[in-house]
Amino acid sequence: MRFTHKAVLLAAAASIATSAFAQDDELVVTATRLASPIERLPADVDVIDAEAAQSRGITNIADALADVPGLEVARSGGFGQQTSLFSGGANSNHTLVLFDGLQLNDPSTPGSSFDGGQDTLAGLDRIEIVQGPMSAVFGSDAIGGVINILPQRGQDGPMQARLDIGGGSFGALKASAGIDGSFGALRYALTADGYVTDGYDLVPERMSTRTGHADGAESSTFAGVFDLDVTEALTLDLLVRHRQARADFDAFIYPPPTFNEQRADDADLEIAQNDLSVARVGLTWRLNEVLELRATTGALRQDRREEDGGLTTSSYDGQRDFGDVTLQWRPSSLGAFENVGVIAGYETQSEEVDIDQGFATVIAAQDHQGAFVTAQGDISRVTFTGAVRVDDYEGFGEEATWRAGASIDVLENVRVYGAYGTSFRAPTLYERFIYFGDPNLAPERGEAWEVGGDARFGAFASQDGLEFSLVYRRQEITDLIDFGPFFTYVNIDAADIESAEATLTLRPLAWLSGRIAYTHTQAEDATTGAALLRRPENTWNVSVDATRGAFTGQIGWRHIGERADQIYGDDGFYQGVGVTPAYELFRASLAWAASENVQLYLASENLTDVEYEPVNGFAGAPQTLSVGIRLRR
């Protein structure tokens, strides 16, 4: 969903909670690495404002992303459980997830995908989502798109304080505290948060293996962002973030039932550790008014343990060390071009994994280098963007990708755009070196084109009383890595994907707005024509927002259509590929700004308490209620 990005004062957050689209003058960095006005970019860009989302009772990243058109969030249960992100109909490991530009995709998972199930919104400023091929800008994994999670940074003034406390159904408790500000040349932002829930039974009621044992989860996070102006031209910065999480995981058929009729819903099975740490040190040197040099170095660590009855059944440890140098050039004009920007960079990475699944182990490492150039500029009513990148992997050599696009302001409030790009995903260390892997795997490759447009019209006595946007994308992905003969990983598959998104926003009154978003996705195996798993053909998101004085409220409806999936019967046993039924969810929230610095909120998810399975074999959350208070000073 597009939320307007504003200041952190709670009263302001409450007043903007009904805004659906980013403001015309909002700058985003993810689409080209250059700060650019969102309405000029030839790309499918969405922005989530973390403050506005939390005012609606949304506590975690996965729930915040669920309303983004074209982005499917498939969660295997409640908070803390495995959550996959499918951008634009591509695979979940084709969505690159960043934290302030740092790659978060887990190198120790079989597909190097990002698990979005454990992270809260505390300490975040906003989330930028760009759908479509973005490897020319960010490299591997960005076949379907990029999600960039941006933290809060220090504001003017010695200290602003934040405190959020809340609770809700299933014993859920949450608390976060943060401070930010500046002391002379130093700007800082610190946040600590915790979330714990007793949860509910992940096993659907239809399954005979259900025992009613609740599957709880907990997560805690610390984050710090520091910027120090050493001189007018030189700035040092430090970013650190550490998350610890665990969750019960008593799934339907794992472990299998034994002859003594032991239930498969095993109370002793858990993800005992799911920790993620990132750190980065950076230096920015403003050489002159138009030229800026930046260098960073840092690391990511991922540690995950699965246990049954206190005994470790599998472990996944991954680390990624990185460094990069970029040079940014922003002249005011260049020949006929205005608002010119060019950024060139060189990156290096080293990945290591230590995976022990009990039946198989992988201990391996690989190095990677990449160089890129992105550029953009305006000629009259037309904005051009372009990017080219070359990556060199130790495992398979060089891979070149590119992207080009143009946005045209047909009228003052009507524009159209188009883009074309290529992309790739490097084979993971797991795929290359597991005992049924292949060290000589080729990368997965994609190419896509898209066209879109948006318009704003005067209606209901307002200049922007009616807004409409439309995007169509066609994508082909080849050399997909999957199991082949003799249980080996091979480049065996290809996919054809078509997707279309349409969004309509109405503002019939100054205090009332409505938004309707529809996404159609047709993702198929290019050889067999079979539908790709967990990608619904049709999804709808409808919301009505109101602001009256100190009160803001929202009512929302979400429809997720039927989709292909791995099907498990009522006895918990695997039945092959089939169709998981569609489902509909209603949600509502109400917030009251009791004063300039105090906000109270009440929210409910799954208002009608429907039974549904977001992923076949895993129960979706029953009706939930949450309340909280948010303080700002």
Secondary structure by P-SEA (a helix, b strand, c coil): cbbbbbcccaaaaaaacccccccccccccccccccccccccccbbbbbcaaaaaaaccccccccccccccbbbbbccccccbbbbbccccccccbbbbcccccccccccccccccccccccccccbbbbbccccccccccccccbbbbbbbbccccccbbbbbbbcccccbbbbbbbbbbbbcccccbbbbbbbbbbcccccccccccccccbbbbbcccbbbbbbbbcccccbbbbbbbbbbbbbbbbbcccccccccccccccccccccccbbbbbbbbbbbbcccccbbbbbbccbbbbbbbbbccccccbbbbbbbbbcbbbbbbbccccccccbbbbbbbcccbbbbbbbbcccccccccccccccccccccccccbbbbbccbbbbbccccbbbbbcccccccccccccccccccccccccccccccccccccccccccccccccccccccccccccccbbbbbbbbbbbbcccccccccccccccbbbbbbbbbbbbbbcccccbbbbbbbbbbbbccccccccccccccbbbbbbbbbbccccccccbbbbbccccccccccccccccbbbbbbbbbbbbbccccccccbbbbcccccccbbbbbcccccccccbbbbbbbbbcc
